[in-house]
Amino acid sequence: RKGRCPVRKHRQRGKALELHVGRMFGGRRRRSGEGVEFDDCVAVDGSPLPISLECKSFERLQLRQAWIDQAIRNSHGRPWAVVQRPTGSRRIYATVELSFLHSLAKRAGLLPGEENDGRA
C-alpha cells in the first residue's frame, strides 16, 4: 500500500524472524527492554539460550562486521550466530564461527574418520 513506512515494515519482518527463530530454539523473542542481556531470542523464562542469536531481516542477504561484533559482544562467551532471512525468502541462513560449525559436525558424526576419533 502506498504511504506505508518501509522502516515499520522492516521492523515487523525482523520481529517475525526473531519470533520464529526463538521458537526453533525452544525459546521466544526477547521483548524490548527485557532483562539485562541483548540477545534477540531468549528461553521461555527470559534467561539466555545456550547460543546467542542475532537476527537480521533485510532485503538482500548480506554480512556486516558490525553484526558479527554485536553477536560476539552479546554472547558473553557463548556460541553465537547471525541469523538472516532475506525479504521474500523461505530460507533462513546462519553465519557462525567455523570452529563452532566444526564442533557441531564432529558431535553429529558427519566428519570422515570420526568413528576413530578423527584418525583414519
C-alpha positions in Angstrom: 0.0 0.0 0.0 1.1 3.5 -0.7 2.1 5.6 2.2 3.3 2.7 4.4 6.5 3.3 6.2 9.3 1.0 4.9 11.1 1.2 8.3 8.0 -0.1 10.1 7.6 -3.0 7.7 11.3 -3.8 8.1 10.8 -3.9 11.9 7.8 -6.1 11.6 9.7 -8.6 9.4 12.6 -8.5 12.0 10.2 -9.2 14.9 8.6 -12.1 13.0 12.0 -13.6 12.3 13.0 -13.3 16.0 9.8 -15.0 17.0 10.3 -17.8 14.5 13.9 -18.4 15.4 13.3 -18.2 19.1 10.6 -20.9 18.8 13.0 -23.1 16.7 15.5 -23.0 19.6 12.9 -23.7 22.3 12.6 -20.1 23.4 10.9 -16.9 22.4 11.6 -13.4 21.1 13.1 -11.0 23.8 10.8 -8.1 24.5 12.2 -4.6 24.2 13.9 -3.6 27.4 13.5 -7.0 29.0 16.4 -8.3 31.1 20.0 -7.1 31.1 21.1 -9.2 28.1 20.6 -8.1 24.4 20.0 -11.4 22.7 17.2 -11.3 20.2 15.9 -14.7 21.4 15.8 -15.9 25.0 14.5 -19.0 26.8 10.8 -19.1 27.7 11.6 -17.9 31.2 13.7 -15.0 29.9 17.1 -16.4 30.6 19.8 -16.6 27.9 19.7 -19.5 25.4 22.8 -21.7 25.2 23.5 -19.9 21.9 23.3 -16.2 21.3 21.1 -15.4 18.2 21.4 -12.1 16.4 18.5 -11.9 13.9 18.6 -9.7 10.8 15.8 -9.4 8.2 16.9 -7.3 5.2 16.0 -7.2 1.5 19.2 -9.0 0.5 21.5 -11.4 2.1 24.5 -9.6 3.5 27.1 -9.8 6.2 28.4 -6.8 8.1 31.3 -6.7 10.5 29.2 -4.7 12.9 26.6 -7.6 13.1 29.4 -10.1 13.9 30.8 -7.7 16.5 27.3 -7.3 18.0 26.8 -11.1 18.1 30.1 -11.7 19.8 29.6 -8.9 22.3 26.1 -10.1 23.2 27.2 -13.7 23.5 29.4 -13.2 26.6 31.4 -16.3 25.6 28.6 -18.5 24.4 28.4 -19.7 20.8 26.7 -17.1 18.6 25.0 -16.9 15.2 24.0 -14.1 12.9 20.6 -15.3 11.5 19.2 -13.9 8.3 16.1 -14.3 6.2 16.2 -12.0 3.1 12.9 -10.5 2.1 10.7 -12.9 0.1 12.8 -15.9 1.0 11.6 -19.0 2.8 15.2 -20.0 3.7 16.9 -18.8 6.9 20.7 -18.6 6.9 23.1 -18.5 9.8 26.7 -17.3 10.0 28.8 -18.8 12.7 32.5 -19.3 13.5 34.0 -22.2 11.6 35.2 -23.8 14.8 31.7 -23.9 16.2 30.4 -25.5 12.9 33.2 -28.0 13.1 32.4 -29.0 16.6 28.7 -29.5 15.7 29.6 -31.6 12.7 32.0 -33.7 14.8 29.4 -34.3 17.5 26.9 -35.3 14.8 29.4 -37.8 13.3 29.4 -36.0 10.0 33.2 -35.9 9.6 35.1 -38.8 7.9 37.1 -40.9 10.3 35.2 -39.6 13.4 34.4 -43.2 14.4 38.2 -43.4 15.2 38.3 -40.0 17.0 39.3 -38.2 13.8 42.1 -40.6 12.9 41.8 -42.6 9.7 
